[in-house]
Amino acid sequence: MTQSVTNFNPVTIMLTDAARHPLRVLLFLLVLLSALAVILSSHMNRQVLIANEQLMQEKDRLDIEWRHLLLEQGALTEHNRIESLVQRDLNMRRPMPEDEVVVRLK
């Protein structure tokens, strides 16, 4: 009776089954490998989508900042503003017609 119990070792049964059906074992291993590849692919896809979303948010933030800078540039380069700053800070004025000198080229 003890002899039949020692032959009932699960590891030896699995190894003898694997030796008898190598094609089935190969297919099983390929299915496992395929499942792992799907898991890895899904994980990588999620990581890429997260990175893409972060880049899109940064792009939107930079677009808003660019629009604000364009508005600021437009306000700073207005002729009326520049003229008033020049008059106030540098004591400059528009030349009067009598201050103009015409140079004729031959």
Biopython code that builds the backbone (N, CA, C, O; Angstrom):
import numpy as np
from Bio.PDB.StructureBuilder import StructureBuilder

atoms = [
    (1, "MET", "N", (0.800, -1.185, 0.000)),
    (1, "MET", "CA", (0.000, 0.000, 0.000)),
    (1, "MET", "C", (0.851, 1.260, 0.000)),
    (1, "MET", "O", (0.459, 2.239, -0.635)),
    (2, "THR", "N", (1.964, 1.289, 0.660)),
    (2, "THR", "CA", (2.834, 2.460, 0.710)),
    (2, "THR", "C", (3.502, 2.708, -0.632)),
    (2, "THR", "O", (3.888, 3.835, -0.945)),
    (3, "GLN", "N", (3.635, 1.667, -1.410)),
    (3, "GLN", "CA", (4.269, 1.827, -2.715)),
    (3, "GLN", "C", (3.365, 2.601, -3.669)),
    (3, "GLN", "O", (3.877, 3.388, -4.466)),
    (4, "SER", "N", (2.066, 2.420, -3.629)),
    (4, "SER", "CA", (1.161, 3.141, -4.516)),
    (4, "SER", "C", (1.019, 4.599, -4.107)),
    (4, "SER", "O", (0.724, 5.443, -4.952)),
    (5, "VAL", "N", (1.220, 4.914, -2.835)),
    (5, "VAL", "CA", (1.144, 6.300, -2.372)),
    (5, "VAL", "C", (2.344, 7.086, -2.878)),
    (5, "VAL", "O", (2.192, 8.259, -3.220)),
    (6, "THR", "N", (3.496, 6.510, -2.937)),
    (6, "THR", "CA", (4.687, 7.206, -3.418)),
    (6, "THR", "C", (4.621, 7.456, -4.918)),
    (6, "THR", "O", (5.262, 8.388, -5.404)),
    (7, "ASN", "N", (3.881, 6.669, -5.657)),
    (7, "ASN", "CA", (3.716, 6.897, -7.095)),
    (7, "ASN", "C", (2.679, 7.984, -7.377)),
    (7, "ASN", "O", (2.525, 8.405, -8.524)),
    (8, "PHE", "N", (1.983, 8.433, -6.371)),
    (8, "PHE", "CA", (0.943, 9.440, -6.538)),
    (8, "PHE", "C", (1.485, 10.847, -6.283)),
    (8, "PHE", "O", (0.728, 11.719, -5.856)),
    (9, "ASN", "N", (2.750, 11.087, -6.529)),
    (9, "ASN", "CA", (3.387, 12.387, -6.367)),
    (9, "ASN", "C", (2.907, 13.312, -7.489)),
    (9, "ASN", "O", (3.073, 12.968, -8.659)),
    (10, "PRO", "N", (2.319, 14.469, -7.180)),
    (10, "PRO", "CA", (1.756, 15.355, -8.211)),
    (10, "PRO", "C", (2.816, 15.877, -9.187)),
    (10, "PRO", "O", (2.527, 16.087, -10.365)),
    (11, "VAL", "N", (4.015, 16.083, -8.705)),
    (11, "VAL", "CA", (5.064, 16.614, -9.590)),
    (11, "VAL", "C", (5.433, 15.584, -10.640)),
    (11, "VAL", "O", (5.583, 15.925, -11.814)),
    (12, "THR", "N", (5.578, 14.351, -10.244)),
    (12, "THR", "CA", (5.922, 13.317, -11.227)),
    (12, "THR", "C", (4.781, 13.090, -12.204)),
    (12, "THR", "O", (5.019, 12.830, -13.383)),
    (13, "ILE", "N", (3.550, 13.184, -11.731)),
    (13, "ILE", "CA", (2.395, 13.029, -12.646)),
    (13, "ILE", "C", (2.406, 14.150, -13.677)),
    (13, "ILE", "O", (2.173, 13.907, -14.861)),
    (14, "MET", "N", (2.676, 15.393, -13.229)),
    (14, "MET", "CA", (2.707, 16.522, -14.163)),
    (14, "MET", "C", (3.843, 16.364, -15.176)),
    (14, "MET", "O", (3.664, 16.638, -16.363)),
    (15, "LEU", "N", (4.977, 15.935, -14.717)),
    (15, "LEU", "CA", (6.118, 15.771, -15.618)),
    (15, "LEU", "C", (5.884, 14.656, -16.632)),
    (15, "LEU", "O", (6.257, 14.794, -17.797)),
    (16, "THR", "N", (5.270, 13.550, -16.204)),
    (16, "THR", "CA", (4.996, 12.465, -17.155)),
    (16, "THR", "C", (3.927, 12.882, -18.146)),
    (16, "THR", "O", (4.006, 12.528, -19.322)),
    (17, "ASP", "N", (2.918, 13.637, -17.689)),
    (17, "ASP", "CA", (1.900, 14.166, -18.606)),
    (17, "ASP", "C", (2.528, 15.126, -19.615)),
    (17, "ASP", "O", (2.211, 15.076, -20.803)),
    (18, "ALA", "N", (3.414, 15.995, -19.144)),
    (18, "ALA", "CA", (4.071, 16.951, -20.029)),
    (18, "ALA", "C", (4.929, 16.228, -21.061)),
    (18, "ALA", "O", (5.007, 16.648, -22.216)),
    (19, "ALA", "N", (5.567, 15.148, -20.645)),
    (19, "ALA", "CA", (6.393, 14.393, -21.579)),
    (19, "ALA", "C", (5.534, 13.668, -22.607)),
    (19, "ALA", "O", (5.956, 13.486, -23.749)),
    (20, "ARG", "N", (4.342, 13.255, -22.215)),
    (20, "ARG", "CA", (3.456, 12.546, -23.143)),
    (20, "ARG", "C", (2.765, 13.486, -24.133)),
    (20, "ARG", "O", (2.455, 13.086, -25.255)),
    (21, "HIS", "N", (2.522, 14.738, -23.720)),
    (21, "HIS", "CA", (1.782, 15.687, -24.576)),
    (21, "HIS", "C", (2.559, 16.998, -24.727)),
    (21, "HIS", "O", (2.137, 18.025, -24.194)),
    (22, "PRO", "N", (3.677, 16.979, -25.440)),
    (22, "PRO", "CA", (4.497, 18.203, -25.553)),
    (22, "PRO", "C", (3.792, 19.319, -26.332)),
    (22, "PRO", "O", (4.014, 20.496, -26.049)),
    (23, "LEU", "N", (2.959, 18.971, -27.295)),
    (23, "LEU", "CA", (2.252, 19.993, -28.073)),
    (23, "LEU", "C", (1.270, 20.754, -27.190)),
    (23, "LEU", "O", (1.168, 21.976, -27.291)),
    (24, "ARG", "N", (0.558, 20.055, -26.340)),
    (24, "ARG", "CA", (-0.391, 20.702, -25.431)),
    (24, "ARG", "C", (0.334, 21.612, -24.449)),
    (24, "ARG", "O", (-0.141, 22.706, -24.147)),
    (25, "VAL", "N", (1.477, 21.167, -23.953)),
    (25, "VAL", "CA", (2.266, 21.988, -23.033)),
    (25, "VAL", "C", (2.748, 23.249, -23.748)),
    (25, "VAL", "O", (2.694, 24.344, -23.189)),
    (26, "LEU", "N", (3.216, 23.092, -24.981)),
    (26, "LEU", "CA", (3.678, 24.240, -25.759)),
    (26, "LEU", "C", (2.541, 25.227, -25.987)),
    (26, "LEU", "O", (2.720, 26.435, -25.831)),
    (27, "LEU", "N", (1.361, 24.709, -26.360)),
    (27, "LEU", "CA", (0.212, 25.588, -26.582)),
    (27, "LEU", "C", (-0.195, 26.296, -25.290)),
    (27, "LEU", "O", (-0.539, 27.478, -25.315)),
    (28, "PHE", "N", (-0.160, 25.593, -24.176)),
    (28, "PHE", "CA", (-0.475, 26.199, -22.890)),
    (28, "PHE", "C", (0.499, 27.329, -22.549)),
    (28, "PHE", "O", (0.096, 28.397, -22.088)),
    (29, "LEU", "N", (1.789, 27.071, -22.785)),
    (29, "LEU", "CA", (2.786, 28.104, -22.516)),
    (29, "LEU", "C", (2.615, 29.312, -23.443)),
    (29, "LEU", "O", (2.819, 30.455, -23.035)),
    (30, "LEU", "N", (2.237, 29.040, -24.691)),
    (30, "LEU", "CA", (1.994, 30.138, -25.630)),
    (30, "LEU", "C", (0.775, 30.962, -25.222)),
    (30, "LEU", "O", (0.774, 32.184, -25.368)),
    (31, "VAL", "N", (-0.258, 30.297, -24.712)),
    (31, "VAL", "CA", (-1.440, 31.022, -24.229)),
    (31, "VAL", "C", (-1.062, 31.903, -23.042)),
    (31, "VAL", "O", (-1.486, 33.057, -22.965)),
    (32, "LEU", "N", (-0.267, 31.364, -22.116)),
    (32, "LEU", "CA", (0.186, 32.160, -20.973)),
    (32, "LEU", "C", (1.024, 33.355, -21.427)),
    (32, "LEU", "O", (0.855, 34.468, -20.928)),
    (33, "LEU", "N", (1.917, 33.116, -22.366)),
    (33, "LEU", "CA", (2.756, 34.186, -22.892)),
    (33, "LEU", "C", (1.907, 35.257, -23.576)),
    (33, "LEU", "O", (2.169, 36.451, -23.427)),
    (34, "SER", "N", (0.907, 34.834, -24.314)),
    (34, "SER", "CA", (0.008, 35.767, -24.983)),
    (34, "SER", "C", (-0.773, 36.599, -23.962)),
    (34, "SER", "O", (-0.953, 37.802, -24.153)),
    (35, "ALA", "N", (-1.236, 35.969, -22.887)),
    (35, "ALA", "CA", (-1.961, 36.698, -21.847)),
    (35, "ALA", "C", (-1.066, 37.734, -21.185)),
    (35, "ALA", "O", (-1.502, 38.855, -20.921)),
    (36, "LEU", "N", (0.171, 37.370, -20.919)),
    (36, "LEU", "CA", (1.112, 38.323, -20.335)),
    (36, "LEU", "C", (1.395, 39.480, -21.291)),
    (36, "LEU", "O", (1.540, 40.625, -20.862)),
    (37, "ALA", "N", (1.472, 39.181, -22.571)),
    (37, "ALA", "CA", (1.700, 40.241, -23.567)),
    (37, "ALA", "C", (0.515, 41.197, -23.621)),
    (37, "ALA", "O", (0.703, 42.405, -23.766)),
    (38, "VAL", "N", (-0.693, 40.678, -23.507)),
    (38, "VAL", "CA", (-1.879, 41.540, -23.500)),
    (38, "VAL", "C", (-1.871, 42.441, -22.273)),
    (38, "VAL", "O", (-2.180, 43.629, -22.368)),
    (39, "ILE", "N", (-1.520, 41.881, -21.128)),
    (39, "ILE", "CA", (-1.459, 42.674, -19.897)),
    (39, "ILE", "C", (-0.415, 43.773, -20.024)),
    (39, "ILE", "O", (-0.678, 44.925, -19.678)),
    (40, "LEU", "N", (0.764, 43.424, -20.516)),
    (40, "LEU", "CA", (1.831, 44.406, -20.683)),
    (40, "LEU", "C", (1.434, 45.484, -21.688)),
    (40, "LEU", "O", (1.689, 46.669, -21.473)),
    (41, "SER", "N", (0.822, 45.070, -22.760)),
    (41, "SER", "CA", (0.389, 46.020, -23.781)),
    (41, "SER", "C", (-0.666, 46.984, -23.225)),
    (41, "SER", "O", (-0.615, 48.184, -23.495)),
    (42, "SER", "N", (-1.609, 46.463, -22.458)),
    (42, "SER", "CA", (-2.628, 47.327, -21.852)),
    (42, "SER", "C", (-2.005, 48.319, -20.888)),
    (42, "SER", "O", (-2.378, 49.492, -20.867)),
    (43, "HIS", "N", (-1.070, 47.856, -20.101)),
    (43, "HIS", "CA", (-0.398, 48.746, -19.150)),
    (43, "HIS", "C", (0.362, 49.855, -19.871)),
    (43, "HIS", "O", (0.275, 51.024, -19.494)),
    (44, "MET", "N", (1.103, 49.484, -20.905)),
    (44, "MET", "CA", (1.861, 50.479, -21.655)),
    (44, "MET", "C", (0.931, 51.471, -22.347)),
    (44, "MET", "O", (1.231, 52.662, -22.418)),
    (45, "ASN", "N", (-0.202, 50.977, -22.858)),
    (45, "ASN", "CA", (-1.177, 51.845, -23.501)),
    (45, "ASN", "C", (-1.730, 52.861, -22.507)),
    (45, "ASN", "O", (-1.885, 54.035, -22.843)),
    (46, "ARG", "N", (-2.026, 52.420, -21.293)),
    (46, "ARG", "CA", (-2.525, 53.343, -20.262)),
    (46, "ARG", "C", (-1.477, 54.388, -19.922)),
    (46, "ARG", "O", (-1.802, 55.562, -19.747)),
    (47, "GLN", "N", (-0.225, 53.971, -19.829)),
    (47, "GLN", "CA", (0.846, 54.919, -19.519)),
    (47, "GLN", "C", (0.977, 55.972, -20.622)),
    (47, "GLN", "O", (1.172, 57.153, -20.335)),
    (48, "VAL", "N", (0.870, 55.549, -21.870)),
    (48, "VAL", "CA", (0.972, 56.486, -22.988)),
    (48, "VAL", "C", (-0.223, 57.444, -22.982)),
    (48, "VAL", "O", (-0.057, 58.634, -23.249)),
    (49, "LEU", "N", (-1.419, 56.944, -22.682)),
    (49, "LEU", "CA", (-2.591, 57.810, -22.629)),
    (49, "LEU", "C", (-2.478, 58.836, -21.504)),
    (49, "LEU", "O", (-2.879, 59.987, -21.673)),
    (50, "ILE", "N", (-1.938, 58.429, -20.364)),
    (50, "ILE", "CA", (-1.755, 59.361, -19.253)),
    (50, "ILE", "C", (-0.754, 60.444, -19.643)),
    (50, "ILE", "O", (-0.984, 61.627, -19.390)),
    (51, "ALA", "N", (0.350, 60.043, -20.255)),
    (51, "ALA", "CA", (1.360, 61.021, -20.689)),
    (51, "ALA", "C", (0.780, 61.958, -21.735)),
    (51, "ALA", "O", (1.054, 63.158, -21.711)),
    (52, "ASN", "N", (-0.022, 61.424, -22.654)),
    (52, "ASN", "CA", (-0.650, 62.248, -23.683)),
    (52, "ASN", "C", (-1.590, 63.266, -23.059)),
    (52, "ASN", "O", (-1.598, 64.430, -23.460)),
    (53, "GLU", "N", (-2.374, 62.843, -22.092)),
    (53, "GLU", "CA", (-3.307, 63.755, -21.417)),
    (53, "GLU", "C", (-2.552, 64.869, -20.695)),
    (53, "GLU", "O", (-2.969, 66.027, -20.735)),
    (54, "GLN", "N", (-1.451, 64.527, -20.040)),
    (54, "GLN", "CA", (-0.653, 65.544, -19.356)),
    (54, "GLN", "C", (-0.068, 66.540, -20.355)),
    (54, "GLN", "O", (-0.037, 67.742, -20.092)),
    (55, "LEU", "N", (0.397, 66.036, -21.505)),
    (55, "LEU", "CA", (0.950, 66.932, -22.522)),
    (55, "LEU", "C", (-0.131, 67.824, -23.126)),
    (55, "LEU", "O", (0.128, 68.987, -23.436)),
    (56, "MET", "N", (-1.328, 67.294, -23.292)),
    (56, "MET", "CA", (-2.435, 68.106, -23.815)),
    (56, "MET", "C", (-2.799, 69.216, -22.822)),
    (56, "MET", "O", (-3.083, 70.341, -23.232)),
    (57, "GLN", "N", (-2.794, 68.911, -21.534)),
    (57, "GLN", "CA", (-3.086, 69.930, -20.532)),
    (57, "GLN", "C", (-2.007, 71.010, -20.534)),
    (57, "GLN", "O", (-2.312, 72.197, -20.417)),
    (58, "GLU", "N", (-0.748, 70.598, -20.665)),
    (58, "GLU", "CA", (0.330, 71.587, -20.731)),
    (58, "GLU", "C", (0.217, 72.432, -21.993)),
    (58, "GLU", "O", (0.472, 73.636, -21.956)),
    (59, "LYS", "N", (-0.163, 71.813, -23.112)),
    (59, "LYS", "CA", (-0.357, 72.563, -24.363)),
    (59, "LYS", "C", (-1.450, 73.606, -24.194)),
    (59, "LYS", "O", (-1.295, 74.745, -24.633)),
    (60, "ASP", "N", (-2.563, 73.222, -23.554)),
    (60, "ASP", "CA", (-3.648, 74.173, -23.318)),
    (60, "ASP", "C", (-3.182, 75.321, -22.431)),
    (60, "ASP", "O", (-3.505, 76.482, -22.682)),
    (61, "ARG", "N", (-2.418, 74.989, -21.389)),
    (61, "ARG", "CA", (-1.906, 76.031, -20.494)),
    (61, "ARG", "C", (-0.983, 76.985, -21.246)),
    (61, "ARG", "O", (-1.052, 78.200, -21.054)),
    (62, "LEU", "N", (-0.117, 76.435, -22.104)),
    (62, "LEU", "CA", (0.796, 77.275, -22.872)),
    (62, "LEU", "C", (0.052, 78.112, -23.911)),
    (62, "LEU", "O", (0.435, 79.253, -24.172)),
    (63, "ASP", "N", (-1.007, 77.558, -24.506)),
    (63, "ASP", "CA", (-1.823, 78.332, -25.452)),
    (63, "ASP", "C", (-2.461, 79.529, -24.761)),
    (63, "ASP", "O", (-2.480, 80.631, -25.309)),
    (64, "ILE", "N", (-2.983, 79.313, -23.559)),
    (64, "ILE", "CA", (-3.600, 80.408, -22.810)),
    (64, "ILE", "C", (-2.556, 81.469, -22.468)),
    (64, "ILE", "O", (-2.808, 82.666, -22.601)),
    (65, "GLU", "N", (-1.387, 81.018, -22.028)),
    (65, "GLU", "CA", (-0.318, 81.957, -21.706)),
    (65, "GLU", "C", (0.109, 82.737, -22.944)),
    (65, "GLU", "O", (0.387, 83.934, -22.858)),
    (66, "TRP", "N", (0.164, 82.067, -24.096)),
    (66, "TRP", "CA", (0.540, 82.730, -25.358)),
    (66, "TRP", "C", (-0.475, 83.813, -25.715)),
    (66, "TRP", "O", (-0.101, 84.912, -26.124)),
    (67, "ARG", "N", (-1.773, 83.494, -25.556)),
    (67, "ARG", "CA", (-2.811, 84.495, -25.855)),
    (67, "ARG", "C", (-2.687, 85.704, -24.928)),
    (67, "ARG", "O", (-2.847, 86.845, -25.360)),
    (68, "HIS", "N", (-2.401, 85.446, -23.655)),
    (68, "HIS", "CA", (-2.224, 86.559, -22.723)),
    (68, "HIS", "C", (-1.015, 87.410, -23.105)),
    (68, "HIS", "O", (-1.060, 88.637, -23.013)),
    (69, "LEU", "N", (0.051, 86.762, -23.527)),
    (69, "LEU", "CA", (1.241, 87.507, -23.937)),
    (69, "LEU", "C", (0.982, 88.333, -25.197)),
    (69, "LEU", "O", (1.490, 89.447, -25.326)),
    (70, "LEU", "N", (0.195, 87.790, -26.123)),
    (70, "LEU", "CA", (-0.142, 88.560, -27.320)),
    (70, "LEU", "C", (-0.969, 89.788, -26.966)),
    (70, "LEU", "O", (-0.757, 90.868, -27.517)),
    (71, "LEU", "N", (-1.917, 89.619, -26.040)),
    (71, "LEU", "CA", (-2.719, 90.759, -25.598)),
    (71, "LEU", "C", (-1.845, 91.806, -24.905)),
    (71, "LEU", "O", (-2.001, 93.007, -25.123)),
    (72, "GLU", "N", (-0.936, 91.333, -24.077)),
    (72, "GLU", "CA", (-0.036, 92.249, -23.378)),
    (72, "GLU", "C", (0.870, 92.974, -24.358)),
    (72, "GLU", "O", (1.118, 94.171, -24.212)),
    (73, "GLN", "N", (1.364, 92.252, -25.360)),
    (73, "GLN", "CA", (2.223, 92.885, -26.365)),
    (73, "GLN", "C", (1.434, 93.941, -27.134)),
    (73, "GLN", "O", (1.943, 95.028, -27.409)),
    (74, "GLY", "N", (0.196, 93.618, -27.478)),
    (74, "GLY", "CA", (-0.630, 94.592, -28.184)),
    (74, "GLY", "C", (-0.874, 95.840, -27.358)),
    (74, "GLY", "O", (-0.852, 96.957, -27.876)),
    (75, "ALA", "N", (-1.108, 95.639, -26.055)),
    (75, "ALA", "CA", (-1.344, 96.796, -25.190)),
    (75, "ALA", "C", (-0.079, 97.620, -25.016)),
    (75, "ALA", "O", (-0.142, 98.849, -24.975)),
    (76, "LEU", "N", (1.077, 96.953, -24.913)),
    (76, "LEU", "CA", (2.325, 97.679, -24.694)),
    (76, "LEU", "C", (2.813, 98.410, -25.934)),
    (76, "LEU", "O", (3.551, 99.388, -25.813)),
    (77, "THR", "N", (2.428, 97.969, -27.109)),
    (77, "THR", "CA", (2.913, 98.613, -28.335)),
    (77, "THR", "C", (1.886, 99.558, -28.947)),
    (77, "THR", "O", (2.053, 99.976, -30.092)),
    (78, "GLU", "N", (0.838, 99.903, -28.221)),
    (78, "GLU", "CA", (-0.132, 100.867, -28.736)),
    (78, "GLU", "C", (0.546, 102.217, -28.897)),
    (78, "GLU", "O", (1.317, 102.635, -28.033)),
    (79, "HIS", "N", (0.264, 102.895, -29.993)),
    (79, "HIS", "CA", (0.933, 104.156, -30.297)),
    (79, "HIS", "C", (0.610, 105.224, -29.261)),
    (79, "HIS", "O", (1.493, 105.991, -28.877)),
    (80, "ASN", "N", (-0.620, 105.288, -28.806)),
    (80, "ASN", "CA", (-0.989, 106.306, -27.813)),
    (80, "ASN", "C", (-0.205, 106.118, -26.527)),
    (80, "ASN", "O", (0.242, 107.093, -25.924)),
    (81, "ARG", "N", (-0.036, 104.884, -26.105)),
    (81, "ARG", "CA", (0.688, 104.606, -24.871)),
    (81, "ARG", "C", (2.153, 104.986, -25.026)),
    (81, "ARG", "O", (2.735, 105.622, -24.148)),
    (82, "ILE", "N", (2.745, 104.591, -26.150)),
    (82, "ILE", "CA", (4.157, 104.907, -26.388)),
    (82, "ILE", "C", (4.352, 106.422, -26.462)),
    (82, "ILE", "O", (5.321, 106.952, -25.918)),
    (83, "GLU", "N", (3.442, 107.108, -27.126)),
    (83, "GLU", "CA", (3.564, 108.560, -27.256)),
    (83, "GLU", "C", (3.466, 109.246, -25.898)),
    (83, "GLU", "O", (4.215, 110.182, -25.620)),
    (84, "SER", "N", (2.549, 108.788, -25.057)),
    (84, "SER", "CA", (2.427, 109.416, -23.733)),
    (84, "SER", "C", (3.635, 109.106, -22.857)),
    (84, "SER", "O", (4.076, 109.965, -22.094)),
    (85, "LEU", "N", (4.184, 107.883, -22.954)),
    (85, "LEU", "CA", (5.382, 107.553, -22.180)),
    (85, "LEU", "C", (6.577, 108.382, -22.634)),
    (85, "LEU", "O", (7.366, 108.837, -21.805)),
    (86, "VAL", "N", (6.717, 108.579, -23.919)),
    (86, "VAL", "CA", (7.835, 109.358, -24.456)),
    (86, "VAL", "C", (7.716, 110.814, -24.021)),
    (86, "VAL", "O", (8.709, 111.436, -23.642)),
    (87, "GLN", "N", (6.516, 111.350, -24.074)),
    (87, "GLN", "CA", (6.325, 112.738, -23.648)),
    (87, "GLN", "C", (6.577, 112.894, -22.155)),
    (87, "GLN", "O", (7.205, 113.864, -21.729)),
    (88, "ARG", "N", (6.104, 111.967, -21.374)),
    (88, "ARG", "CA", (6.227, 112.076, -19.914)),
    (88, "ARG", "C", (7.654, 111.799, -19.446)),
    (88, "ARG", "O", (8.213, 112.575, -18.671)),
    (89, "ASP", "N", (8.246, 110.696, -19.912)),
    (89, "ASP", "CA", (9.542, 110.272, -19.373)),
    (89, "ASP", "C", (10.735, 110.919, -20.064)),
    (89, "ASP", "O", (11.747, 111.185, -19.416)),
    (90, "LEU", "N", (10.640, 111.173, -21.347)),
    (90, "LEU", "CA", (11.798, 111.673, -22.098)),
    (90, "LEU", "C", (11.643, 113.120, -22.559)),
    (90, "LEU", "O", (12.538, 113.666, -23.205)),
    (91, "ASN", "N", (10.535, 113.729, -22.237)),
    (91, "ASN", "CA", (10.250, 115.112, -22.643)),
    (91, "ASN", "C", (10.382, 115.290, -24.155)),
    (91, "ASN", "O", (10.900, 116.302, -24.627)),
    (92, "MET", "N", (9.914, 114.310, -24.894)),
    (92, "MET", "CA", (9.963, 114.405, -26.349)),
    (92, "MET", "C", (8.599, 114.864, -26.853)),
    (92, "MET", "O", (7.583, 114.678, -26.183)),
    (93, "ARG", "N", (8.589, 115.467, -28.041)),
    (93, "ARG", "CA", (7.338, 115.915, -28.650)),
    (93, "ARG", "C", (7.435, 115.741, -30.149)),
    (93, "ARG", "O", (8.511, 115.518, -30.705)),
    (94, "ARG", "N", (6.294, 115.846, -30.783)),
    (94, "ARG", "CA", (6.292, 115.786, -32.246)),
    (94, "ARG", "C", (6.912, 117.070, -32.784)),
    (94, "ARG", "O", (6.691, 118.154, -32.245)),
    (95, "PRO", "N", (7.695, 116.929, -33.861)),
    (95, "PRO", "CA", (8.290, 118.160, -34.417)),
    (95, "PRO", "C", (7.222, 119.033, -35.083)),
    (95, "PRO", "O", (6.296, 118.544, -35.731)),
    (96, "MET", "N", (7.388, 120.312, -34.901)),
    (96, "MET", "CA", (6.485, 121.280, -35.530)),
    (96, "MET", "C", (6.949, 121.474, -36.971)),
    (96, "MET", "O", (8.099, 121.184, -37.301)),
    (97, "PRO", "N", (6.064, 121.958, -37.819)),
    (97, "PRO", "CA", (6.484, 122.153, -39.222)),
    (97, "PRO", "C", (7.693, 123.072, -39.367)),
    (97, "PRO", "O", (8.499, 122.885, -40.279)),
    (98, "GLU", "N", (7.834, 124.053, -38.493)),
    (98, "GLU", "CA", (8.991, 124.951, -38.610)),
    (98, "GLU", "C", (10.287, 124.290, -38.153)),
    (98, "GLU", "O", (11.376, 124.771, -38.464)),
    (99, "ASP", "N", (10.166, 123.158, -37.396)),
    (99, "ASP", "CA", (11.357, 122.436, -36.956)),
    (99, "ASP", "C", (11.866, 121.435, -37.995)),
    (99, "ASP", "O", (12.969, 120.903, -37.871)),
    (100, "GLU", "N", (11.072, 121.195, -38.987)),
    (100, "GLU", "CA", (11.452, 120.201, -39.995)),
    (100, "GLU", "C", (12.441, 120.811, -40.993)),
    (100, "GLU", "O", (12.317, 121.969, -41.390)),
    (101, "VAL", "N", (13.420, 119.999, -41.383)),
    (101, "VAL", "CA", (14.395, 120.411, -42.387)),
    (101, "VAL", "C", (14.307, 119.427, -43.526)),
    (101, "VAL", "O", (14.386, 118.216, -43.317)),
    (102, "VAL", "N", (14.144, 119.937, -44.721)),
    (102, "VAL", "CA", (14.059, 119.085, -45.893)),
    (102, "VAL", "C", (15.417, 119.061, -46.572)),
    (102, "VAL", "O", (15.986, 120.108, -46.882)),
    (103, "VAL", "N", (15.926, 117.874, -46.799)),
    (103, "VAL", "CA", (17.217, 117.713, -47.449)),
    (103, "VAL", "C", (16.946, 117.182, -48.842)),
    (103, "VAL", "O", (16.294, 116.153, -49.018)),
    (104, "ARG", "N", (17.455, 117.898, -49.823)),
    (104, "ARG", "CA", (17.254, 117.469, -51.201)),
    (104, "ARG", "C", (18.504, 116.731, -51.685)),
    (104, "ARG", "O", (19.632, 117.185, -51.496)),
    (105, "LEU", "N", (18.264, 115.581, -52.313)),
    (105, "LEU", "CA", (19.349, 114.791, -52.872)),
    (105, "LEU", "C", (19.410, 115.019, -54.353)),
    (105, "LEU", "O", (18.380, 115.096, -55.022)),
    (106, "LYS", "N", (20.635, 115.131, -54.883)),
    (106, "LYS", "CA", (20.789, 115.338, -56.326)),
    (106, "LYS", "C", (20.941, 114.049, -57.047)),
    (106, "LYS", "O", (21.081, 114.038, -58.269)),
]
sb = StructureBuilder()
sb.init_structure("model")
sb.init_model(0)
sb.init_chain("A")
sb.init_seg("    ")
for serial, (resi, resn, name, xyz) in enumerate(atoms, 1):
    if name == "N":
        sb.init_residue(resn, " ", resi, " ")
    sb.init_atom(name, np.array(xyz, "f"), 0.0, 1.0, " ", f" {name:<3s}", serial, name[0])
structure = sb.get_structure()
